[in-house]
Amino acid sequence: MTVAAELRRAIDKGSHTPGSRLPSERALSEQFGVSRVTMRRAIAELEGEGLLRVARGSGAYVRADMPVRFQLGDKVRFSKDLTATDANLTRKVFLAKEVSANAEIAARLNMQPGEAVLEMCIVAYADALPVSVVMRSCSASRFAGLAEKFAAMGSFTAALKDYGVMDYWRRSTDITARMPTETEARLLQQSRLTPVLAYAGEDIDADGTIISCQIGCFASERVVVTV
């Protein structure tokens, strides 16, 4: 694990609270057993991620408005992959409806255009602040009632087990920067002039069958994506 990763982990665990000043560069170098040059690079890396604020002549501070960090991997789990120090992470289904799959969604789900799909518009929050909005789509026939099960259980992982999906993985995730739509800006409570980190991907079960696709975005000023 790199020095930056170790320091990031300590911040995530609350060892350094939001708004607090980090120990001196010399003290951190001794703590991690590295040179001051290496420590300086680690601090610069975390400053670039938005986790730290460096004030010349004063030191490095953990940002008081700590962004949520999303850990991108092949297993995407909301409770594990989104982390925010001292923040309560929740999700809410704003809309769930059955529609006919358009060409893009049909291709992502390996279905035929026009087949029935369940669309769920889901907003994630860090405390009361929205950090992401996503449209999650899946087969309406295979996953009938999924939105209600998620609302009751608070977890897609748990809800999917009722449909025989014991585990699932993210097949791929594409991330780009763009301006938000009017709906995304409203749900994220941000300006349409502020870019978002848009993403799209598909989830597969143990047999490699696509079970859902997700097209959404993160509020770029509130989320750091770690690969």
BAROMI-459348 format. One record per atom (N, C-alpha, C, O): residue in one letter; y, x, z. Coordinates in pm, whole numbers, plus 32768, in hexadecimal, padded with zeros to 4 digits. Atoms other than C-alpha are relative to their C-alpha. Layout:
% BAROMI-459348
aYXZ ...
***
This chain:
% BAROMI-459348
m7F8880558000 m800080008000 m807D80588000 m808480B8804D t7F867FB18008 t815880887FA2 t80577FE9807A t80447F8980C5 v7FA3800D7F8F v826D80BD80A0 v80507F7E7FF2 v80677F388054 a7FB5807B8016 a83337FA18001 a7FAC7F868024 a7FDE7F268060 a805A80707FE2 a82057EBA801E a7FEC7FF18097 a7FE87F8280CB e801280057F6F e81D27F17818D e807C7FC78044 e80727F7680A0 l7F8480317FC5 l83407ED881DE l80137F6C7FDE l80417F1E8032 r7FF7808D8028 r83397D91811A r7FA57FAA8057 r7FCA7F3C8080 r806080497FAD r82077D2581DF r80367FF0808E r80277F8680CB a7FC780077F78 a82B67D758329 a806F7F978005 a807D7F508069 i7F9580648005 i83E07CA082BF i7FC57F747FF8 i7FF47F19803C d80418083800E d82FD7B808256 d7FC37FD18084 d7FC47F5A80A2 k804080227F81 k824C7B8E83A8 k80677FE7806E k80427FBC80DC g7F9980187F9C g83997B78845F g801D8075805A g8065806680BE s7FE37F897FAF s839C7CDB84EA s809580237FF8 s80CE805A8057 h7F6F7FED8010 h84FE7CF18461 h80397F787FDB h80207F477F6D t7FD280898012 t85AF7BA28482 t80757FF67F9F t80BE80587F8D p7F908013805C p86A77B118386 p808580208042 p80A27FF380B1 g7F7D7FD97FCD g88007BA783B4 g8000807E8054 g806A80B48072 s80077F897FAA s87827CCD8484 s801080807FAF s7FF380857F37 r7FEF7F7D803E r87D17E378439 r7F7E804F8011 r7F458053807D l80777FAD7FF8 l86AA7F1783E5 l801D8080804F l809180A8805A p7FEC7F7C7FC1 p8673805A84A9 p803B80617F99 p803A80467F21 s7FC37FA0805B s871C818A8416 s7F9B80357F9C s7F22802B7FB2 e80567FC78067 e8692822E82DF e7FA5806D803A e7F3080778017 r80507F977FC0 r861F835583B2 r7F917FC58056 r7F1F7FF28051 a806480407FA9 a856F827484AD a7F917FBF7FAE a7F1C7FC77FD2 l806480408056 l84C181B28399 l7FA780687FBD l7F2F80537FAD s804D7F95803E s845682F582F0 s7F9680358060 s7F24804E8039 e805F7FD17F9B e83B4836B8433 e7F967F97801D e7F217FB88030 q805E806D7FE5 q83168216846F q7F947FF67F95 q7F1F7FE27FB4 f805F800F806E f8272820B8317 f7FC380867FD4 f7F6B80897F7E g80387F7D8020 g822D83808304 g801E802D7F72 g7FC880697F31 v7FD97FDA8088 v82EC83B781BE v808780478005 v80CB8047806B s7F7E7FBE8007 s8419847B814B s80707F9A7FFA s80597F257FDB r7F8D805B8004 r857483E7815E r801B7FD37F71 r804C7F647F5B v7FEE8026808D v858183E97FE1 v7FA47F8B7FDD v7FCE7F2B7F9C t805F806D8018 t844883107FD2 t802C7F818046 t80217F14800E m7FD280747FB5 m84D4822A80DE m80797FC17FBD m80867F477FB8 r7F8880318043 r861D820F8024 r7FDA7FAF7F83 r80177F487F65 r802E80488078 r856381A67EE8 r7FC27F798025 r7FD47F167FDF a803E807D7FD3 a849D809F7FA9 a806B7F9A8024 a80607F248001 i7F93805A7FDA i85DC800B803A i80497FCD7F83 i806D7F577F7C a7FBE8029807C a867B80097EDF a7FAD7F997FB5 a7FE37F3C7F79 e805980608043 e854A7F527E56 e800B7F76803F e80137F117FF8 l7FF680817FBC l85617E427F5E l808C7FC57FF4 l809C7F4B7FF7 e7F798033801A e86D77E297F29 e80037FBF7F76 e80407F557F64 g800780398086 g86907DEE7DB9 g7FB77F7B7FFD g7FD67F267FAA e804A807E7FF7 e859C7CD87E18 e80507F948048 e802B7F1E8044 g7FAF80627FB9 g86A97C327EE8 g7FD97FEE8091 g800D7F9480D4 l802A800E7F75 l85FD7C678038 l805E80478060 l806A802080D4 l7FA67FB27FAC l86F97D6480BC l808D80017FC7 l80A17FF07F4F r7F747FEB8027 r88707D8F80B4 r802A8086803B r8024809A80B4 v7FDB7F797FD4 v88EA7EF880C5 v8097800C8003 v80DB7FF97F9E a7F707FED7FF0 a8A467F37814E a801B80948015 a7FE880D08074 r7FE47F717FF7 r8ACC80968115 r804180228087 r80A17FE280B2 g7FCB7FD37F80 g8B0B814A825B g7FD37FAD8076 g7FF17FCE80E9 s802D80587F94 s8A6880338322 s7F677FF88008 s7F2F7FF58076 g809280068000 g88FB802282B7 g7FCB7F8C7FAE g80157F4B7F64 a8044806A804A a88007F2B8228 a7FE67F89805B a7FBB7F9A80CD y8011807A7FB3 y87EE7DC4829E y7FA07FA17FB8 y7FA27F977F3D v805480688038 v86E87CB7826B v805A7F8B7FDF v80A87F5E8034 r7FA8806C8028 r87917BA481A8 r7FEE7F868059 r7F7E7F5D8075 a800680777FAA a87E97A7A8283 a7FD07F877FB1 a7F8D7F2F7FE6 d802E806C8058 d87B07992815A d7F8380307FB7 d7F7F80377F3C m807A7FC38034 m86527A20812C m7FC07FAC7F91 m7FA07F377FA6 p8041804B806C p85BF79BC7FDB p7F6A7FEF801B p7F2D803E8062 v809080167FFA v8461792E7FC2 v7FBF80647FA1 v7FF3807E7F35 r80487FA38057 r83667A267F33 r7F817FBE7FCE r7F337F88801B f80778038803F f825D79B17E3F f7FA880737FD1 f7FD180C47F7F q80607F988024 q812B7A927E21 q7FAD7FCE7F8B q7F5B7F737F99 l8046802C8078 l80A77A717CBE l7F7780437FF9 l7F6C80BD7FFB g80897FCC8009 g7F2D7A957CA5 g7FA87F9E7FB8 g7FD77F377F87 d805A805A8048 d7DF779F77C0F d7FDA7F878053 d7FAC7F22801D k801680747FA9 k7DCD79147D3E k80877FD38033 k80C580168085 v7F7C80307FD9 v7F0578447D67 v7FF17F928068 v7FBE7F26804B r800780607F92 r7F1C77947EB6 r808B7FF7803F r80C1805C806C f7F7780127FD0 f806877027F2A f8016803D8088 f80768087809D s7FEC7FD47F76 s8038774D809C s7FF580978010 s803080D0806C k80137F6F7FF4 k7FD078B6805E k805E804F7FA6 k808780BE7FC9 d7FB57FB48062 d809A791A7F2D d80977FF3800F d80E180487FDE l7F72800D7FE2 l81ED78967F9B l801580258092 l7FD87FE880EA t7FE57FD77F77 t8271794680CF t809780068016 t80E180337FBF a7F727FF97FDC a83C07927817C a8009800E8097 a7FD47FBC80E1 t7FF27FE97F71 t841A79B682CF t804A7F8D8043 t80B87F688019 d7FC080697FB0 d846778A383CC d80257F857FAE d80877F417FCE a7FE58077804F a845B779382C2 a7F837FA97FFB a7F137FDC7FF7 n806F805F800B n8383765C82B3 n7FEF7FDB7F6E n80487F9F7F32 l80198019808E l82E676418159 l7FB57F7E7FED l7F4A7F6A8026 t803D80828019 t829774E480DD t800C7FDD7F6C t8059801A7F21 r7FF880348089 r825C74287F97 r80077F688002 r7FD37F27805D k7FF58090800B k82AF72C87F29 k7FEB7FD67F6F k802680117F15 v801480388086 v823172007DFD v806F7F9A7FE7 v80747F328029 f7F91805A801E f8367715F7D68 f7FD87F937F9E f800F7F257FA1 l802880608066 l82B870B17C4A l7F71801C7FD6 l7F4A808F7FC3 a80897FF58032 a815170707BE1 a7FE87F8D7FA0 a7FFB7F197FC3 k801580698062 k80FC6FB57AA6 k7F97802B7F9A k7F7F80A27F86 e80637FE78069 e7FF26F977998 e80457FF37F79 e80867F8F7F5C v7FC07FFF8084 v80686FF4783B v7F9D80317F99 v7F3080617FBA s80527FC9806D s7FD9704F76E9 s802680917FEB s809C80B27FE3 a7FE67F70800D a7FB571C676C0 a804380207F7B a80157FF67F11 n7FC47FD0807C n80A4726275C7 n7FB3807B7FD0 n7F5380A58010 a804A7F92803D a8037738474EB a7FF6807A805D a7F8C80B88066 e80007F8A7FA9 e809C749675E4 e7FA37FEE8077 e7F5280468096 i805380187F8A i7FF873FA7716 i7F6D7FF47FD8 i7F168027801E a808A800E802F a7EC0739D7651 a7FC380897FE5 a7F4F80A08007 a80327F7A801D a7E9D750575DA a7FE6804E8080 a7F818095808B r80107FB77F82 r7ECB75907739 r7F877FCC804F r7F4480198093 l806E803B7FB5 l7DC9749E77CA l7F7E7FF87FAF l7F197FC57FDF n807580068059 n7CD774C276A6 n7FD57F6F7FEB n7F5E7F4F7FF0 m8017808E8019 m7CF6734C7661 m80357FDD7F76 m806E80317F31 q7FCA8031807E q7D4F727C7531 q80887FC08018 q809A7F7B807D p7F7E80447FF2 p7EB8720E74FE p7FEB7F69800A p7F9B7F2F7FC1 g800C808F7FEE g7EE070AB7576 g7FA47FD88071 g7FA87F66809F e805680207F8E e7DD870C17688 e80557FEE807D e80C280278089 a7FB4801F7F86 a7E45703F77DC a800180778060 a7F9880AF8080 v7FF17F967F9C v7ECB714678CD v80537FCB8075 v80A87F738064 l7FB1801F7F89 l7F5371297A2E l806A806B800F l804A80E18019 e7F917FA47FED e80AB71C87A51 e803A7FEC808B e80587F7C80B4 m7FC680057F7A m8130721F7BAA m807680618007 m806580D97FF4 c7F897FAC7FEE c829372A07BDF c800780258093 c80187FCE80E9 i800B7FD17F76 i828473767D19 i80728062801F i808B80BF7FD2 v7F957FA77FD4 v83A5741C7DD3 v7FD48046807F v7FA4800680DD a80207FB07F8A a836A75367ECD a80818021804B a80E8803C800E y7F8B7FE77FAD y8458756F7FF0 y7FE5806F8065 y7F76807D8098 a7FFF7FA47F8F a84A4768A80E2 a80637FC38062 a80DD7FCA804D d7FB180587FAA d852275BA8205 d80327F8C7FA8 d7FE17F497F69 a7FCE80708051 a860974BF8156 a8031802F7F78 a80657FDE7F2A l7FCA7FC8807C l865F75A78034 l7F9580037F93 l7F2E80457FA5 p80647FFE806B p85A475677EEB p7FF9808A7FBE p806080C67FA0 v80127F7C803B v851276A67E58 v7FB67FFB7F7B v7FBD805B7F2E s8044800B8081 s843E762A7D35 s7FE67F6F7FDD s7FDE7F198035 v802680858032 v83F374FB7C5F v7F9B80167F90 v7FAF806C7F3A v806A7FEC8063 v82B874D77B8C v7FC77F7A7FD6 v7FBE7F1C8026 m804A80728031 m820D73D77AB3 m7F6E802C7FF4 m7F4C80807FA0 r808E7FDE8000 r809873EC7AFC r7FB57F927FB6 r7FC07F1D7FD9 s804680608053 s7FBC734379F8 s7F6A80198004 s7F3D808C8008 c80917FF67FFF c7E4772F979FC c7FC67F817FC0 c800E7F207FA9 s80428073803B s7D4A72097966 s800B7F87805C s7FE57F8E80D1 a7FF080797FB0 a7D9870A779DC a7F7B7FC28025 a7F6E7F84808F s8083803B7FE4 s7C2B703E79C7 s7FB480528068 s7F76801980C2 r804A7FAD7FA2 r7B9871677A81 r80418003808A r7FFB800780EF f7FB87FF07F80 f7CA671787B8F f80517F848025 f80C17F8F8056 a7FBD807D7FDB a7D00700C7BC1 a801B7FFD8097 a7FC1801680E7 g7FDC80087F73 g7DBB6FE37D0A g802180848041 g8031808A80BB l7FE67F7C7FC6 l7E0271587D37 l808680048048 l8090804380B2 a7F7C7FFD7FC0 a7F72711F7D89 a7FFB7FC4808C a80387FF980EA e800C80407F7E e7F1770347EA5 e7FB180568062 e7FD2805D80D9 k80507FA87FA8 k7E0F71227F2D k80528077802E k804980A080A2 f7FAB7F907FD9 f7F0872417F27 f80657FD5806A f807C801C80CB a7F9E80337FA0 a800B716D7FDD a7FC27FEF808A a8004800580F0 a804480167F80 a7F0B711E80E9 a7FD480838041 a7FDB809180BC m80377F837FCB m7E7C727E810E m806780718006 m805980CD8057 g7F9C7F968003 g7FAD735380BC g7FD1807F7FBE g801480E77FC9 s80387F88803E s7ED474457FF6 s7FB27FD97F84 s7F597F847F8A f804D80198078 f7E5974457E90 f7F74803C800C f7F1380047FDA t80837FC17FEE t7D4075337EF1 t7FA07FA18047 t7F2C7F958020 a8054805E7FB6 a7CBC74347FEB a7FE57F837FAE a7F757F517FAB a800F807B804D a7CF973097F09 a7F9E80137F8C a7F517FB87F6E l80577FE98074 l7C4373A77DE1 l7F6C80038025 l7F167FEB7FD0 k808C7FFD7FD7 k7B0573CA7EAD k7FBF7F777FF6 k7F467F6C7FE5 d803580878011 d7AE072517E9C d7FD57FE57F71 d7F8F7F837F56 y8025800E808D y7AB8727F7D24 y7F99806A7FD6 y7F7F807D7F5F g80667F9D801C g79B1738F7D41 g8035808A7FDE g7FE880E17FB7 v7FC57F7D801C v7AA674B17D11 v800A804B8085 v8068803680D2 m80057FB97F81 m7A49759A7E2E m806180778004 m808B80A18070 d7FA37F8F8007 d7B2976B57DB7 d803A80037F73 d7FFF7FCC7F16 y7FC47FF58085 y7C1177027C95 y8059807B7FFA y808180B38060 w7FB57F878019 w7CD378207BFB w806B7FE77F98 w80607F8A7F47 r7F9880078067 r7E0E78527B2E r7FD280567F8B r7FBF80CF7F99 r802E7FB68076 r7DA178B379CF r806D805C7FCB r805280CE7FA6 s7F8F7FAF802F s7EF8792F7969 s80817FC18031 s80867F4A8050 t7F7C80317FDC t8066791079C6 t8067804A7FAC t806B80C57FAB d7F927FC6804D d818E794978DE d80827FE08047 d809A7F6D806C i7F8080147FBB i82E5797B797C i8072802E7FA5 i806E809B7F6E t7F8B7FDF8050 t8431797478C4 t807D7FD2804B t80737F8280A8 a7F81802C7FC7 a85A0794C7920 a80447FA37F9D a80477FBE7F25 r7FB880608054 r86627822789A r805E7FAE8057 r805D7FB880D2 m7FA9805B7FB7 m8767772378F8 m7FB17F828024 m7F5A7F5A7FD7 p804C80767FD8 p86E875F079B6 p80277F847FB0 p80957F7A7F7A t7FDF8082803A t86D274947926 t80557FB38066 t80647FDE80D9 e7FAF80507FA5 e87AE738879BD e7FAD7FD18078 e7FDC7FD380E9 t8058802F7F94 t868773007A86 t7FDC8071805F t7FDF805F80D9 e80237F8D7FAB e861E745A7B03 e807680278058 e8064804080CF a7F8A7FDB7FB1 a878274AD7B71 a80187F9C8070 a803D7FC280DF r7FEB80667F9A r879A73627C2B r7F99800D8070 r7FBC800780E6 l80697FF57F9A l864C738D7CDD l800B80818050 l7FE9808580C6 l7FEF7F7F7FBB l869974FA7D31 l808680088048 l80A180688090 q7F7C80047FC1 q87F7749A7DA4 q8051807C7FDE q808980BE8036 q7FB67F8B802C q889775AA7CD5 q804C7FDE7F80 q80387F747F44 s7FB280118079 s898975D27BB4 s7FA980147F84 s7F4B80627F86 r80477FEB807F r890D75B27A4E r802780857FC1 r7FE980AF7F60 l7FD37F808034 l89C776FA7A12 l7FB780758041 l7FCB80E8801B t804D7F997FBC t88DC77B97AFB t7F7380057FC6 t7F2E7F9F7FC6 p80857FF7803E p879D783C7A52 p7F8F7FE48063 p7FA17FF180DD v807A80127FB1 v864077E77ACF v7F94805B7FC8 v7F9E80897F56 l80757FB7802E l84F878A57ABA l7F977F997FD9 l7F547F5F802F a805C80668031 a842477C179E1 a7F74803B7FF5 a7F6380B07FD3 y80897FD18009 y82A977D979EA y7FA57F937FC9 y7FC27F1C7FD3 a8064805C8035 a817C773C7943 a7F788043800C a7F6A80BB7FF4 g80857FC87FF0 g800A77697984 g7F967F95800B g7FB57F1F8018 e8071805C7FF5 e7EB176CD7995 e7FA4802E8070 e7F9480A58089 d80617FE57F97 d7DB676B47AB3 d7F747FDE7FCD d7F637F7B7F86 i80898017802B i7C3E76CD7A78 i7FA37FFB807A i7FC1803780E1 d806280067F93 d7B0F767A7B52 d7F99806F7FF1 d7FA880C67F9B a80647F968000 a79DC77517B95 a7FB5800A7F7C a7F8080747F5B d80447FFF8081 d794876EE7A43 d805B802B7F8E d803080327F1B g7FA07FDA8068 g7A81775B7989 g80417F8A7FBC g80887F9B7F59 t7FC48078803A t7AE675F3793F t808F7FF08031 t80AA7FFD80A9 i7F7480157FDA i7C5C75B2793C i800B7F7D804C i7FE17F15801B i7FF280797FAF i7CAE74BB7A50 i80917FCE8005 i80A87F58801D s7F74802C7FFD s7E2B74B57A41 s805980687FBE s803280DC7FAF c7F9B7FA2802F c7F5F755079AB c80817FE3804B c809A7F728074 q7F83800E7FB5 q80AD758C7A52 q8072803C7FB0 q806B80AE7F84 i7F887FD18046 i820075A979AB i80767FE2805C i80927F6E807A g7F9480167FA0 g832675DE7A93 g805E80758008 g806480C77FAC c7FA17F927FF0 c842C76CA7B19 c802080188093 c80147FBF80E7 f7FD07FD97F7D f84A477847C4C f8099800B7FFC f80D2802D7F95 a7F717FE47FF2 a860D778C7CC5 a80108097800A a7FE780D3806E s7FFF7F6E8009 s865778F47C62 s804880448073 s802780B68094 e7FB57FC37F93 e874A79327D80 e7FB87FEF8087 e7FE4802680EC r8045801C7F83 r864F78B97E85 r7F7080338002 r7F2E802C8069 v808D7FD68009 v850279487E0E v7FF6808B7FC3 v803880AA7F60 v80237F7D8036 v84807AA87DD7 v7F6E7FFA7FD7 v7F187FD88028 v808980018032 v83467AC17CFF v7FC8808D8009 v7FFF80EB7FD0 t80427F7F7FEF t825D7BDD7D62 t7F7C80017FB4 t7F297FA77FC6 v807B7FF4804F v814B7C4E7C73 v7FA58068803F v7F388080800C 
***
